[in-house]
Amino acid sequence: MKNFKKLFGVNKPIIGMIHVEALPGTPNYKGSVKRIVSKALEEAAIYSNAGIDSIAIENMHDVPYLNNSVGPEITSLMSIIAYEIKNRTNLPVGIQILAGANKEAFAAAHSAGIDFIRAEGFVFAHVADEGIIESNAGEILRYRKMIGAENILVFTDIKKKHSSHSITSDITIEETAHAAEFFISDGLIVTGTATGKEADPNEITSVKKTSKLPVIIGSGVTLQNVDKYLPICDAMIIGSYFKKNGNWKNTVDEDRIKTFMRKVSSLR
């Protein structure tokens, strides 16, 4: 928790998500790297001007996702985007590379000089759209140590969205949280069942009681329900709600962000 508070420097930080446009080699790539970088920087500026506490980037437009690894064309461009955002906003910046490409996320984060990664599959295997995601805490934390990136925090999804957890149905979310803490996670992310879906408040409260780690809500927060969630978590990652019409595929909406941040400021 000490490193978490030192990184964000604000109580209950709000992390705004940038879904970068489809990257080179993926089916939806439009053929312009400069456009991808420019669009991400435009959204970062909007977030910064609207008073966001932190920014995270993710390659969500790269559907269909690879399983547990991506090519250098993805890692390198995500690193460039992250570097530019960090350099221009000086906010805490994080990265997630789908799907489960956590070593690549650490590499990009280290090269870009950013602050945290979001990792899926940290503890316990699950079945996702891409197939079986094996647990990888041991591998990626050794990799973090090897490249000298120990200053980069790793926030880990537990019982994550878009996944089947039947193979671990006898393991509760509380037990998963305990395992992630034991395996040296820096923060726990609790989500709903899919992008934009609300997380279960009872699960959040229970995980908070179970673990000493920061608990981050990873989906489904809106202006209408933030007063319900803010008291029971340590941070929020918000993507869909900050986009035009609340659709993650759209560009960010500055008025939505400003209105949301004003409400958060009044609550915290």
Steps between C-alpha positions, in 0.01 A plus 500: 500500500793735570629480141144540369444821695844632406431441129163672478533760774124537525229320691302252287656583161299483179686330213371594154538241225624566148417219260763561233393441139571162341876443481714378208439142390155473659187454283364849565825691448440801272858545377616811687722483806510879522120510523501248784752699702329831425157373603634361827672829581182694422307285747776531762481879472123490545536285810770725643301818435192342660687433824552123485737352760667238280491352150527140379532378142375172356493338155133405516443565128747220412227235477527206476767487769800271517544284807774605746736667253515759223758594240762775522287719271243522781739534794711769336209721394324467836828606663527807276142602574549453875824700494339791318198506733722493808724771359212731411272454802741401781214299650534145633469283188428129466471242225322175420582293193234248403467222544714407798816642340634602837873463429457721195310750715789512746747547214297783351445663839869483586608648167236774522578594859140452614364381829283188500364214296164324514551124488249225437564139592727592792377216719287196408419401144175596330339461161466818294392580144859429393519161673655390827690775679757342731612668821820696449597683820826309541610559143413867469633608840830326424503686169431829681795429727725401209445824304523722808139613490412447865369856526216404263195380693287208385124519553337163448152396394337235715211293363522732199231601254445330161607169651375167627619400845344155514841336544544702819138498609600352836727800565331819617592850392625556854735202472615627162573839656699336777703302244574814296616679814721202594647508148597869545235685302493877558123536464186300425253579222136391536272521196154412379444223249591711194623842389270766638319259734473591867711318756324337794527735804487201733802345328693827523423537870592139569831523311579822683452322833707201386808677368722788603563586136330792324172394338428654160165489322566410137166537322149641510547825693283792384395842624181339630666234715834651602366606838425133569844376400742771613472429874577128460805508272846655475491599130294469183593424140244658269481452125153457353325772699756762398437435129236671288161335563670271753635273225862387540555510123444876485737783582507648849241762595651796688167616648433153642843489659477849650155436644612168646817645653305786658273248668795290614669810645188575702482142628862459599 
